[in-house]
Amino acid sequence: MALDITEIQKIIPHRYPMLLIDRVDELVPGESAIARRNVTAHEEIFNGHFPGNPVMPGVLIVEALAQTGAVALLSLPEFKGKTAYFGGIKNAKFRRVVRPGDTMILEVKLDKIRNNVGLGKALATVDGQKVCSAELTFMIG
């Protein structure tokens, strides 16, 4: 199942400027999601991070991964209309910078869902190269 931006906005509450995924290419509710983020030079963050050397902040890469995982989790009927919050970030590793013009592929596989808590493994890539990996915990509110 694929989702465009309007369908994503029906699942997660994020809006500009904090909606950090553009499309979901694959979705298996409660199991996994693969999304993409097209990074553009027009984003305000690049005015200060860094002038003359634009680099996507790592925290925004992790947030894009979390939003991808939130789509997988909140697409379950029992979580419809809820919000997924960070419960934890473990073993986050950054391997490559992301710059304007890059398209990040964001993959999250949910390992466990118990009550209102979900655990998943996340991976961001650009052109097949690892950008960031992390273990994410989601709390459903």
C-alpha positions in Angstrom: 0.0 0.0 0.0 1.4 3.5 -0.9 0.3 6.8 0.5 0.5 10.4 -0.8 0.9 13.4 1.4 -2.8 13.9 2.0 -3.2 10.3 3.1 -0.2 10.6 5.4 -1.8 13.6 7.0 -4.9 11.5 7.8 -2.7 9.2 9.9 -0.1 11.4 11.6 -0.8 14.9 13.0 2.4 16.6 11.7 2.1 19.6 9.4 4.6 21.9 7.8 7.3 22.6 8.8 7.5 19.5 10.9 6.0 17.0 8.5 9.2 15.3 7.3 8.1 12.6 5.0 6.7 13.2 1.5 5.4 9.8 0.4 5.0 6.3 1.8 6.0 3.8 -0.9 5.1 0.7 1.1 3.0 0.2 4.2 2.1 -3.0 6.1 0.0 -1.6 9.1 1.5 -2.6 12.4 4.6 -4.1 10.8 6.6 -1.8 8.6 6.7 1.3 6.4 9.1 2.6 3.7 8.8 6.4 3.1 10.8 9.0 1.2 11.9 12.5 2.0 13.0 14.8 -0.8 15.5 17.3 0.7 15.4 20.7 -1.0 17.6 23.8 -0.7 14.5 25.9 0.0 14.2 24.6 3.5 14.6 27.3 6.2 16.9 25.0 8.3 19.7 25.4 5.7 20.0 29.1 6.3 21.7 28.3 9.6 22.9 24.7 9.2 25.3 25.6 7.8 25.8 28.7 5.6 27.7 27.7 2.5 27.7 24.0 3.7 24.0 22.9 3.9 23.6 19.7 6.0 20.4 18.1 7.2 20.5 18.0 11.0 20.7 14.4 12.4 17.9 15.1 14.8 15.6 15.8 11.7 16.7 12.6 10.1 15.7 10.6 13.2 12.4 12.5 13.3 11.7 11.6 9.7 12.4 7.9 10.6 10.1 8.3 13.7 7.3 9.7 11.5 7.7 6.7 9.1 7.3 4.4 12.1 4.4 6.3 13.4 2.6 5.8 10.1 3.1 2.0 10.4 1.9 2.1 14.0 -1.0 4.5 13.7 -2.4 2.9 10.6 -3.7 0.1 12.9 -7.4 0.6 13.5 -7.0 0.6 17.3 -4.6 3.6 17.1 -6.6 5.6 14.5 -6.6 9.3 15.6 -3.9 8.9 18.2 -0.5 10.5 18.4 2.8 8.5 18.6 5.5 10.1 20.8 9.1 9.2 21.2 9.6 6.8 24.1 13.3 6.3 23.4 16.1 6.4 20.8 18.8 3.8 21.1 22.0 3.1 19.2 21.6 5.9 16.7 24.5 6.0 14.3 25.1 8.5 11.5 27.3 7.5 8.6 26.9 10.1 5.9 25.6 13.7 5.6 22.4 14.5 3.8 22.3 17.6 1.6 19.8 19.4 -0.5 19.0 17.4 -3.6 19.2 14.1 -1.8 16.2 11.7 -1.5 16.2 9.8 1.8 14.6 6.4 1.8 13.3 5.8 5.3 12.5 2.2 6.5 11.1 1.2 9.8 10.2 -2.3 10.9 8.2 -2.7 14.1 9.5 -5.6 16.2 7.0 -5.5 19.0 3.8 -3.7 19.9 2.5 -4.2 23.4 -0.4 -2.1 24.8 0.5 1.5 23.8 4.2 0.9 23.2 5.9 0.0 19.9 9.5 -0.9 19.3 11.2 -0.7 15.9 14.4 -0.7 13.9 14.9 2.2 11.6 17.3 2.8 8.6 17.7 5.9 6.4 19.6 5.6 3.1 20.5 7.9 0.2 21.5 6.4 -3.1 21.7 3.0 -1.4 24.2 4.3 1.2 23.4 4.1 4.9 22.8 7.5 6.5 21.4 6.7 9.9 20.3 3.6 11.8 18.5 3.5 15.2 16.2 1.6 17.5 13.1 3.6 18.2 10.4 3.3 20.9 7.0 4.8 20.3 4.5 5.7 23.0 0.8 6.0 21.8 -1.0 8.9 23.5 
